[in-house]
Amino acid sequence: MLKELNIEKKDIITITGAGGKSSLMFFLARELAKIGRVLVTTTTKIFVPERENFEELVVEGKRIKGKFKNIYVYGKKIIDGKIEGLSEEEIMNIKNNFDFVLIEGDGAKRKILKSWNSYEPCIPTITTKVIGVVNLDIGELELKEENIHRFEIFKDNFYNFIGERATEKFIIDYIQKGEFFKNYSSGKKYIFLNGVDGEKYLEKFSLAMKICNKLNTSYEFILGSVKERNIFKFKPTDAIVMASGFSKRMGQDKLKLPYRDTTILGYTLDKLSNLPFYNVYVCGREEWIKRITKLYNFTYLENLRASLGQSESIKLGIKNSQGEGVVFFTGDQPLLSKESILKLYYNFQRYGYITIPKVQGENFSPVFFPESKKNELLSLSGDVGGKEVIKRSAMIVYVEFFRKLEFMDIDTPEEYSEINNFY
């Protein structure tokens, strides 16, 4: 988390929004307390934390001892179980006694969504970073008064969505219209998509990635779960489909073979159209592949050097890729499920290393590569794939699966027959 936010000593971080601000603040405080003294305070009000979350709580001149070293919570006074916050001047007067300052600069009365009054959020001018919190659990709630702080203001801004469930379209609109960073322009801005957890974590992850892919903004995205202490930076990731092969063992173009109500390649592209990749590129050498690629609004890349081997598809894809990460699909794995691809994608986003599916000790594709491996991939030649880069890499994430058949690709008539008989 510290790396994702580029946190340095003397940073002053204000947290706004709704749906996990206090939890995020104390999560950050615990991490930062390993390397320095942390001031935790607010410009609004926060609930009095448990003693396990601080070394000292300082209010009204009193010092209450806690149990977590290096975290110091400051406020003016306690009213009805809440700490009343400090003014910017008061924070200025004490900030030099600490290595890091964390400020909750927004109130939401424990509701998962909010709109902002004219004086909100309360972001001190000395702030170096602002994190706006959006909780993805809103996707399971109706947009009505009991779930929303400052509902009257919310109604004016989002009247078309009232009474509905929060969709992807709504969340994008909410982030664009939201005032997480109002009157703040001097430092770094982040949106944290919280709540990628629980039984539906892949569904929430997919939603988060769609949102990140569609928003061109002046701020950065982080996502994950405070509850599971798992937070990572969004990395736009491109999918590259290698469809330039000659199908020599099949004796005919295997990607053109019928499958379900389409072709082997068509089935792959249809699957990818429902997955949250930044861009999808198809490397091909035939007109029919170009046509089907355009049907899905993907980008067709003509591989004029296909006869030189698989590495040419890899290099063509990398040269055109705009993402920070990239994943290669062979185009002939029809049994590969969207859920398995999302599981790989999630682990790639979480760790940022080469990410490989493994079944019973054997590696399969698709494989995700980080931006740091692009130059090595560009240096490949001949009929070799990413295995050469993988062999030279120390940092690899293996994601375990149970069915080899799911990752089977089709090279022979017998394998094609097996795939068709599976369902």
Secondary structure, 3 states (H helix, E strand, C coil): CCCCCCCCCCCEEEEEECCCHHHHHHHHHHHHCCCCCEEEEECCEEECCCHHHCCEEEECCEEEECCCCCEEEEECEEECCEEECCCHHHHHHHHHHCCEEEEECCCCCCCCEECCCCCCCCCCCCCCEEEEEEEHHHHHCECCHHHEECHHHHHHHCHHHCCCECCHHHHHHHHHHCCCCCCCCCCEEEEEEECCCCCCHHHHHHHHHHHHHHCCCCCEEEEEECCCCEEEECCCEEEEEEECCCCCCCCCCHHHCEECCEEHHHHHHHHHCCCCCCCEEEEECCHHHHHHHHHCCCEEEECCCHHHCCHHHHHHHHHHCCCCEEEEECCCCCCCCHHHHHHHHHHHHHHCCEEEEEECCEECCCEEEEHHHHHHHHCCCCCCCCHHHHHCCCCEEEEEECCHHHHCCCCCHHHHHHHHHCC
